[in-house]
């Protein structure tokens, strides 16, 4: 059993931490778990539309810029090309996307949203908004802005890119 301080709380040598006693060593596990929980909640919200984890990102990327090659989609979403190829194949079988030869270069295949894919965008956005609201329950607008700013800074640091002041606002 850990030592207790004068207030009856376990000290730093104890097994449990007081909520204010987090250190840098707690960052990776907390951030990883929060990301997993967010992904799980979003996936649960999307199941009724027939989408699986990661497919929402493909649809949103194509909604923003339709007709991308699989390699460009993989790069945008930070996954390996073979993973994207499998994802596109599955989504094509589900009717969300279709592959077509490029009009200018028939050797190049591009991925396009189908009508079903386009119709799922609003549901994806609503599911994401519901997850965002649940994840930030009890947070102020200032807390949310600070959190997003910090997460973007962490992402930039991990990618080896420094953010400009414009990126941070």
MDAnalysis code that builds the backbone (N, CA, C; Angstrom):
import MDAnalysis as mda
import numpy as np

u = mda.Universe.empty(507, n_residues=169, atom_resindex=np.repeat(np.arange(169), 3), trajectory=True)
u.add_TopologyAttr("name", ["N", "CA", "C"] * 169)
u.add_TopologyAttr("resid", np.arange(1, 170))
u.add_TopologyAttr("resname", ["UNK", "UNK", "UNK", "UNK", "UNK", "UNK", "UNK", "UNK", "UNK", "UNK", "UNK", "UNK", "UNK", "UNK", "UNK", "UNK", "UNK", "UNK", "UNK", "UNK", "UNK", "UNK", "UNK", "UNK", "UNK", "UNK", "UNK", "UNK", "UNK", "UNK", "UNK", "UNK", "UNK", "UNK", "UNK", "UNK", "UNK", "UNK", "UNK", "UNK", "UNK", "UNK", "UNK", "UNK", "UNK", "UNK", "UNK", "UNK", "UNK", "UNK", "UNK", "UNK", "UNK", "UNK", "UNK", "UNK", "UNK", "UNK", "UNK", "UNK", "UNK", "UNK", "UNK", "UNK", "UNK", "UNK", "UNK", "UNK", "UNK", "UNK", "UNK", "UNK", "UNK", "UNK", "UNK", "UNK", "UNK", "UNK", "UNK", "UNK", "UNK", "UNK", "UNK", "UNK", "UNK", "UNK", "UNK", "UNK", "UNK", "UNK", "UNK", "UNK", "UNK", "UNK", "UNK", "UNK", "UNK", "UNK", "UNK", "UNK", "UNK", "UNK", "UNK", "UNK", "UNK", "UNK", "UNK", "UNK", "UNK", "UNK", "UNK", "UNK", "UNK", "UNK", "UNK", "UNK", "UNK", "UNK", "UNK", "UNK", "UNK", "UNK", "UNK", "UNK", "UNK", "UNK", "UNK", "UNK", "UNK", "UNK", "UNK", "UNK", "UNK", "UNK", "UNK", "UNK", "UNK", "UNK", "UNK", "UNK", "UNK", "UNK", "UNK", "UNK", "UNK", "UNK", "UNK", "UNK", "UNK", "UNK", "UNK", "UNK", "UNK", "UNK", "UNK", "UNK", "UNK", "UNK", "UNK", "UNK", "UNK", "UNK", "UNK", "UNK", "UNK", "UNK", "UNK", "UNK", "UNK"])
u.atoms.positions = np.array([
    [0.839, -1.187, 0.000],
    [0.000, 0.000, 0.000],
    [0.875, 1.239, 0.000],
    [0.490, 2.272, -0.727],
    [1.279, 3.494, -0.842],
    [1.209, 4.343, 0.408],
    [2.176, 5.198, 0.536],
    [2.202, 6.112, 1.676],
    [1.144, 7.179, 1.503],
    [0.592, 7.617, 2.621],
    [-0.420, 8.669, 2.571],
    [0.170, 9.941, 3.147],
    [-0.247, 11.065, 2.568],
    [0.220, 12.349, 3.085],
    [-0.700, 12.797, 4.217],
    [-0.474, 14.000, 4.724],
    [-1.243, 14.474, 5.874],
    [-2.736, 14.634, 5.588],
    [-3.111, 14.763, 4.272],
    [-4.521, 14.895, 3.909],
    [-5.186, 13.541, 3.723],
    [-4.426, 12.454, 3.896],
    [-4.992, 11.124, 3.729],
    [-4.963, 10.628, 2.290],
    [-4.386, 11.409, 1.371],
    [-4.290, 10.992, -0.036],
    [-2.970, 10.261, -0.244],
    [-2.977, 9.352, -1.202],
    [-1.747, 8.637, -1.503],
    [-0.724, 9.596, -2.084],
    [0.515, 9.411, -1.663],
    [1.588, 10.271, -2.159],
    [2.049, 9.795, -3.531],
    [3.031, 10.494, -4.077],
    [3.532, 10.159, -5.408],
    [4.059, 8.739, -5.479],
    [4.460, 8.172, -4.349],
    [4.946, 6.798, -4.365],
    [3.790, 5.799, -4.298],
    [2.576, 6.287, -4.086],
    [1.402, 5.419, -4.041],
    [0.982, 4.979, -5.426],
    [0.046, 4.040, -5.475],
    [-0.378, 3.490, -6.762],
    [-1.360, 4.386, -7.494],
    [-2.177, 5.124, -6.772],
    [-3.161, 5.991, -7.421],
    [-2.687, 7.424, -7.374],
    [-3.040, 8.153, -8.432],
    [-2.642, 9.555, -8.511],
    [-3.841, 10.456, -8.275],
    [-3.583, 11.559, -7.643],
    [-4.588, 12.599, -7.526],
    [-4.735, 13.215, -8.918],
    [-5.892, 13.731, -9.265],
    [-6.136, 14.259, -10.604],
    [-5.157, 15.351, -11.010],
    [-4.561, 16.065, -10.074],
    [-3.643, 17.139, -10.409],
    [-2.194, 16.694, -10.515],
    [-1.917, 15.428, -10.304],
    [-0.535, 14.947, -10.262],
    [-0.123, 14.215, -11.533],
    [-0.482, 14.703, -12.689],
    [-0.088, 14.061, -13.937],
    [1.250, 14.606, -14.392],
    [1.995, 13.772, -15.097],
    [3.292, 14.192, -15.612],
    [3.360, 13.906, -17.108],
    [4.465, 14.268, -17.707],
    [4.669, 14.040, -19.135],
    [4.526, 12.558, -19.480],
    [4.901, 11.676, -18.575],
    [4.803, 10.229, -18.813],
    [3.349, 9.772, -18.979],
    [2.401, 10.567, -18.512],
    [0.983, 10.224, -18.628],
    [0.383, 10.636, -19.974],
    [1.116, 11.461, -20.745],
    [0.566, 12.012, -21.984],
    [0.252, 10.945, -23.029],
    [1.221, 10.140, -23.406],
    [0.998, 9.144, -24.469],
    [-0.159, 8.209, -24.161],
    [-0.188, 7.593, -22.973],
    [-1.326, 6.694, -22.700],
    [-2.676, 7.420, -22.710],
    [-2.719, 8.619, -22.157],
    [-3.987, 9.363, -22.109],
    [-4.442, 9.773, -23.499],
    [-3.522, 10.265, -24.311],
    [-3.860, 10.701, -25.662],
    [-4.269, 9.515, -26.536],
    [-3.536, 8.413, -26.418],
    [-3.859, 7.207, -27.183],
    [-5.240, 6.682, -26.797],
    [-5.521, 6.634, -25.498],
    [-6.817, 6.127, -25.052],
    [-7.953, 7.050, -25.475],
    [-7.744, 8.358, -25.394],
    [-8.784, 9.306, -25.818],
    [-9.064, 9.152, -27.311],
    [-8.016, 8.984, -28.107],
    [-8.201, 8.802, -29.552],
    [-8.960, 7.511, -29.844],
    [-8.617, 6.439, -29.140],
    [-9.335, 5.165, -29.316],
    [-10.806, 5.307, -28.931],
    [-11.050, 5.955, -27.812],
    [-12.429, 6.135, -27.358],
    [-13.231, 6.972, -28.348],
    [-12.614, 8.015, -28.882],
    [-13.282, 8.876, -29.869],
    [-13.599, 8.066, -31.124],
    [-12.628, 7.271, -31.582],
    [-12.811, 6.458, -32.794],
    [-13.916, 5.426, -32.566],
    [-13.939, 4.809, -31.382],
    [-14.960, 3.813, -31.059],
    [-16.346, 4.446, -31.046],
    [-16.466, 5.607, -30.421],
    [-17.761, 6.295, -30.369],
    [-18.226, 6.691, -31.766],
    [-17.315, 7.193, -32.584],
    [-17.675, 7.582, -33.946],
    [-18.080, 6.355, -34.768],
    [-17.321, 5.278, -34.634],
    [-17.658, 4.044, -35.363],
    [-19.036, 3.530, -34.970],
    [-19.326, 3.593, -33.678],
    [-20.637, 3.148, -33.188],
    [-21.751, 4.003, -33.795],
    [-21.512, 5.307, -33.901],
    [-22.512, 6.202, -34.494],
    [-22.697, 5.970, -35.987],
    [-21.656, 5.469, -36.659],
    [-21.717, 5.301, -38.105],
    [-22.228, 3.935, -38.553],
    [-22.331, 2.974, -37.646],
    [-22.689, 1.611, -38.060],
    [-24.048, 1.530, -38.741],
    [-24.997, 2.338, -38.334],
    [-26.321, 2.270, -38.964],
    [-26.286, 2.687, -40.427],
    [-25.257, 3.452, -40.820],
    [-25.132, 3.846, -42.224],
    [-24.356, 2.812, -43.034],
    [-23.850, 1.773, -42.359],
    [-23.110, 0.734, -43.056],
    [-21.631, 1.030, -43.213],
    [-21.159, 2.094, -42.598],
    [-19.749, 2.466, -42.700],
    [-18.936, 1.832, -41.584],
    [-17.684, 1.545, -41.889],
    [-16.751, 0.996, -40.917],
    [-15.693, 2.039, -40.588],
    [-14.936, 1.777, -39.531],
    [-13.879, 2.705, -39.105],
    [-12.958, 3.038, -40.266],
    [-12.693, 4.322, -40.441],
    [-11.800, 4.790, -41.483],
    [-12.485, 5.147, -42.789],
    [-13.645, 4.552, -43.030],
    [-14.342, 4.830, -44.282],
    [-14.912, 6.241, -44.304],
    [-15.249, 6.777, -43.153],
    [-15.765, 8.140, -43.093],
    [-14.730, 9.131, -43.609],
    [-13.465, 8.907, -43.290],
    [-12.402, 9.785, -43.766],
    [-12.277, 9.769, -45.282],
    [-12.441, 8.588, -45.878],
    [-12.385, 8.469, -47.341],
    [-13.525, 9.270, -47.959],
    [-14.718, 9.102, -47.418],
    [-15.876, 9.816, -47.968],
    [-15.718, 11.318, -47.817],
    [-15.275, 11.771, -46.660],
    [-15.104, 13.214, -46.457],
    [-14.004, 13.780, -47.351],
    [-12.930, 13.024, -47.553],
    [-11.856, 13.488, -48.446],
    [-12.363, 13.608, -49.876],
    [-13.152, 12.615, -50.320],
    [-13.690, 12.654, -51.682],
    [-14.792, 13.711, -51.813],
    [-15.520, 13.972, -50.737],
    [-16.539, 15.024, -50.773],
    [-15.868, 16.382, -50.967],
    [-14.669, 16.511, -50.426],
    [-13.894, 17.742, -50.558],
    [-13.216, 17.838, -51.922],
    [-12.760, 16.704, -52.436],
    [-12.053, 16.671, -53.724],
    [-12.305, 15.312, -54.365],
    [-13.367, 15.200, -55.145],
    [-13.744, 13.932, -55.775],
    [-12.779, 13.585, -56.903],
    [-12.618, 12.293, -57.151],
    [-11.781, 11.849, -58.249],
    [-10.303, 11.835, -57.924],
    [-9.956, 11.267, -56.776],
    [-8.546, 11.167, -56.378],
    [-8.020, 9.756, -56.638],
    [-6.749, 9.635, -56.995],
    [-6.150, 8.300, -57.081],
    [-6.031, 7.698, -55.672],
    [-5.986, 6.393, -55.578],
    [-5.895, 5.716, -54.278],
    [-4.665, 6.178, -53.498],
    [-3.547, 6.370, -54.178],
    [-2.324, 6.809, -53.498],
    [-2.475, 8.174, -52.862],
    [-3.155, 9.075, -53.547],
    [-3.382, 10.416, -52.995],
    [-4.306, 10.345, -51.779],
    [-5.317, 9.492, -51.848],
    [-6.213, 9.306, -50.697],
    [-5.434, 8.749, -49.501],
    [-4.593, 7.760, -49.761],
    [-3.790, 7.153, -48.695],
    [-2.917, 8.213, -48.034],
    [-2.289, 9.048, -48.844],
    [-1.415, 10.087, -48.308],
    [-2.208, 11.100, -47.480],
    [-3.360, 11.533, -47.991],
    [-4.197, 12.499, -47.266],
    [-4.634, 11.964, -45.906],
    [-4.920, 10.655, -45.852],
    [-5.458, 10.059, -44.635],
    [-4.389, 9.408, -43.758],
    [-3.139, 9.445, -44.213],
    [-2.041, 8.921, -43.399],
    [-2.034, 7.416, -43.253],
    [-2.433, 6.701, -44.310],
    [-2.397, 5.235, -44.276],
    [-1.540, 4.739, -45.436],
    [-1.176, 3.481, -45.389],
    [-0.367, 2.889, -46.450],
    [-1.246, 2.568, -47.654],
    [-0.661, 2.609, -48.827],
    [-1.400, 2.380, -50.078],
    [-2.162, 1.044, -50.099],
    [-1.556, -0.080, -49.661],
    [-2.317, -1.341, -49.683],
    [-3.567, -1.308, -48.790],
    [-3.466, -0.607, -47.663],
    [-4.624, -0.456, -46.775],
    [-5.721, 0.320, -47.487],
    [-5.337, 1.385, -48.172],
    [-6.325, 2.198, -48.890],
    [-6.949, 1.389, -50.022],
    [-6.161, 0.597, -50.723],
    [-6.691, -0.222, -51.820],
    [-7.754, -1.193, -51.302],
    [-7.477, -1.830, -50.157],
    [-8.471, -2.744, -49.553],
    [-9.724, -1.984, -49.119],
    [-9.524, -0.816, -48.519],
    [-10.652, 0.000, -48.066],
    [-11.521, 0.414, -49.248],
    [-10.888, 0.857, -50.321],
    [-11.636, 1.269, -51.515],
    [-12.403, 0.085, -52.095],
    [-11.779, -1.083, -52.135],
    [-12.458, -2.277, -52.643],
    [-13.705, -2.603, -51.839],
    [-13.586, -2.521, -50.538],
    [-14.730, -2.793, -49.665],
    [-15.820, -1.743, -49.862],
    [-15.418, -0.480, -49.945],
    [-16.387, 0.604, -50.114],
    [-17.060, 0.539, -51.490],
    [-16.336, 0.074, -52.470],
    [-16.911, -0.095, -53.801],
    [-17.977, -1.194, -53.758],
    [-17.676, -2.287, -53.066],
    [-18.643, -3.383, -52.925],
    [-19.885, -2.927, -52.156],
    [-19.711, -1.975, -51.225],
    [-20.833, -1.441, -50.445],
    [-21.613, -0.377, -51.214],
    [-21.056, 0.100, -52.322],
    [-21.742, 1.093, -53.139],
    [-21.459, 2.546, -52.786],
    [-20.441, 2.802, -51.953],
    [-20.120, 4.177, -51.561],
    [-19.220, 4.891, -52.564],
    [-18.342, 4.138, -53.230],
    [-17.401, 4.720, -54.189],
    [-17.346, 3.866, -55.450],
    [-16.778, 4.478, -56.484],
    [-16.512, 3.719, -57.710],
    [-15.155, 4.139, -58.247],
    [-14.497, 3.201, -58.924],
    [-13.207, 3.488, -59.557],
    [-13.441, 3.651, -61.055],
    [-12.800, 4.673, -61.604],
    [-12.895, 4.906, -63.045],
    [-11.526, 5.307, -63.570],
    [-11.273, 4.949, -64.832],
    [-10.033, 5.360, -65.480],
    [-10.077, 6.868, -65.672],
    [-8.913, 7.502, -65.520],
    [-8.806, 8.944, -65.720],
    [-9.086, 9.277, -67.181],
    [-9.818, 10.341, -67.422],
    [-10.183, 10.744, -68.783],
    [-8.965, 11.117, -69.621],
    [-7.938, 11.677, -68.981],
    [-6.745, 12.112, -69.711],
    [-5.658, 11.047, -69.781],
    [-5.599, 10.166, -68.788],
    [-4.575, 9.122, -68.739],
    [-5.242, 7.831, -68.275],
    [-5.603, 6.982, -69.212],
    [-6.352, 5.755, -68.909],
    [-5.574, 4.794, -68.012],
    [-4.254, 4.990, -67.891],
    [-3.468, 4.130, -66.987],
    [-3.740, 4.465, -65.521],
    [-4.265, 5.640, -65.280],
    [-4.512, 6.121, -63.922],
    [-5.971, 5.881, -63.541],
    [-6.172, 5.242, -62.389],
    [-7.529, 5.001, -61.887],
    [-7.806, 5.979, -60.752],
    [-8.967, 6.593, -60.807],
    [-9.372, 7.545, -59.768],
    [-10.609, 7.030, -59.055],
    [-10.782, 7.492, -57.828],
    [-11.895, 7.069, -56.983],
    [-12.891, 8.218, -56.874],
    [-14.164, 7.888, -57.079],
    [-15.241, 8.877, -57.038],
    [-16.341, 8.404, -56.090],
    [-17.001, 9.359, -55.455],
    [-18.176, 9.038, -54.644],
    [-19.340, 8.684, -55.555],
    [-20.118, 7.700, -55.123],
    [-21.382, 7.397, -55.795],
    [-22.457, 8.266, -55.143],
    [-23.667, 8.160, -55.625],
    [-24.779, 8.896, -55.007],
    [-24.932, 8.479, -53.540],
    [-24.795, 7.187, -53.276],
    [-24.873, 6.681, -51.895],
    [-23.778, 7.308, -51.042],
    [-22.581, 7.386, -51.583],
    [-21.469, 8.009, -50.860],
    [-21.730, 9.469, -50.563],
    [-22.220, 10.197, -51.579],
    [-22.534, 11.625, -51.375],
    [-23.642, 11.801, -50.338],
    [-24.616, 10.886, -50.360],
    [-25.724, 10.983, -49.401],
    [-25.293, 10.684, -47.968],
    [-24.161, 10.045, -47.781],
    [-23.710, 9.690, -46.427],
    [-22.925, 10.823, -45.756],
    [-22.541, 11.839, -46.504],
    [-21.725, 12.934, -45.952],
    [-22.426, 13.615, -44.779],
    [-23.697, 13.951, -44.935],
    [-24.430, 14.641, -43.857],
    [-24.505, 13.772, -42.600],
    [-24.705, 12.475, -42.786],
    [-24.776, 11.572, -41.632],
    [-23.412, 11.474, -40.936],
    [-22.323, 11.435, -41.716],
    [-20.977, 11.400, -41.137],
    [-20.732, 12.678, -40.333],
    [-21.075, 13.809, -40.913],
    [-20.878, 15.087, -40.220],
    [-21.712, 15.164, -38.945],
    [-22.942, 14.657, -38.985],
    [-23.795, 14.663, -37.792],
    [-23.227, 13.730, -36.723],
    [-22.734, 12.576, -37.140],
    [-22.127, 11.632, -36.191],
    [-20.885, 12.225, -35.548],
    [-20.065, 12.883, -36.352],
    [-18.855, 13.520, -35.822],
    [-19.219, 14.633, -34.839],
    [-20.229, 15.424, -35.173],
    [-20.656, 16.507, -34.279],
    [-21.173, 15.953, -32.956],
    [-21.914, 14.842, -33.013],
    [-22.417, 14.216, -31.785],
    [-21.259, 13.701, -30.928],
    [-20.252, 13.110, -31.562],
    [-19.073, 12.635, -30.824],
    [-18.299, 13.795, -30.216],
    [-18.155, 14.867, -30.996],
    [-17.464, 16.049, -30.489],
    [-18.168, 16.597, -29.252],
    [-19.492, 16.671, -29.320],
    [-20.270, 17.199, -28.193],
    [-20.127, 16.303, -26.967],
    [-20.169, 14.987, -27.176],
    [-20.032, 14.055, -26.062],
    [-18.635, 14.138, -25.458],
    [-17.619, 14.188, -26.311],
    [-16.230, 14.216, -25.844],
    [-15.907, 15.488, -25.068],
    [-16.563, 16.581, -25.400],
    [-16.239, 17.864, -24.761],
    [-17.322, 18.325, -23.791],
    [-18.150, 17.398, -23.366],
    [-19.207, 17.710, -22.398],
    [-18.584, 18.356, -21.153],
    [-19.084, 19.526, -20.795],
    [-18.575, 20.245, -19.630],
    [-17.398, 21.161, -19.936],
    [-16.946, 21.186, -21.170],
    [-15.840, 22.061, -21.560],
    [-16.399, 23.417, -21.983],
    [-15.668, 24.467, -21.697],
    [-16.046, 25.791, -22.190],
    [-15.551, 25.931, -23.627],
    [-16.036, 26.959, -24.322],
    [-15.542, 27.240, -25.675],
    [-14.032, 27.491, -25.645],
    [-13.586, 28.179, -24.611],
    [-12.150, 28.451, -24.479],
    [-11.370, 27.152, -24.287],
    [-11.901, 26.232, -23.476],
    [-11.258, 24.933, -23.275],
    [-11.122, 24.188, -24.603],
    [-12.184, 24.213, -25.400],
    [-12.186, 23.506, -26.684],
    [-11.162, 24.127, -27.634],
    [-11.128, 25.451, -27.704],
    [-10.135, 26.118, -28.561],
    [-8.715, 25.760, -28.122],
    [-8.486, 25.774, -26.813],
    [-7.159, 25.431, -26.282],
    [-6.803, 23.979, -26.593],
    [-7.768, 23.090, -26.416],
    [-7.535, 21.668, -26.691],
    [-7.176, 21.436, -28.154],
    [-7.939, 22.032, -29.054],
    [-7.670, 21.873, -30.488],
    [-6.295, 22.441, -30.825],
    [-5.979, 23.595, -30.280],
    [-4.672, 24.220, -30.524],
    [-3.549, 23.302, -30.040],
    [-3.697, 22.747, -28.849],
    [-2.673, 21.863, -28.293],
    [-2.547, 20.571, -29.097],
    [-3.667, 19.995, -29.503],
    [-3.617, 18.765, -30.296],
    [-2.965, 19.000, -31.656],
    [-3.254, 20.142, -32.273],
    [-2.600, 20.474, -33.549],
    [-1.100, 20.670, -33.356],
    [-0.721, 21.276, -32.251],
    [0.704, 21.470, -31.967],
    [1.388, 20.121, -31.749],
    [0.750, 19.222, -31.017],
    [1.295, 17.879, -30.813],
    [1.458, 17.174, -32.156],
    [0.431, 17.233, -32.994],
    [0.484, 16.602, -34.306],
    [1.625, 17.191, -35.127],
    [1.742, 18.511, -35.130],
    [2.823, 19.158, -35.868],
    [4.199, 18.748, -35.358],
    [4.348, 18.678, -34.039],
    [5.621, 18.251, -33.456],
    [5.962, 16.829, -33.892],
    [4.968, 15.962, -33.863],
    [5.208, 14.564, -34.215],
    [5.493, 14.388, -35.704],
    [4.957, 15.276, -36.509],
    [5.227, 15.229, -37.949],
    [6.498, 15.977, -38.314],
    [7.092, 16.655, -37.332],
    [8.322, 17.395, -37.578],
    [8.109, 18.714, -38.283],
    [6.910, 19.270, -38.127],
    [6.569, 20.523, -38.781],
    [6.262, 21.561, -37.704],
    [6.853, 22.719, -37.820],
    [6.538, 23.788, -36.872],
    [5.345, 24.565, -37.386],
    [4.406, 24.860, -36.495],
    [3.228, 25.638, -36.859],
    [3.564, 27.117, -36.824],
    [2.997, 27.853, -37.764],
    [3.133, 29.301, -37.726],
    [2.069, 29.859, -36.807],
    [2.178, 31.120, -36.449],
    [1.148, 31.746, -35.596],
    [-0.207, 31.698, -36.264],
    [-0.225, 31.794, -37.590],
    [-1.489, 31.747, -38.334],
    [-2.166, 30.380, -38.175],
    [-1.364, 29.286, -38.186],
    [-1.903, 27.942, -38.017],
    [-2.489, 27.762, -36.621],
    [-1.902, 28.419, -35.651],
    [-2.312, 28.229, -34.272],
    [-3.571, 28.990, -33.896],
    [-3.989, 29.952, -34.699],
    [-5.190, 30.720, -34.346],
    [-6.419, 30.171, -34.982],
])
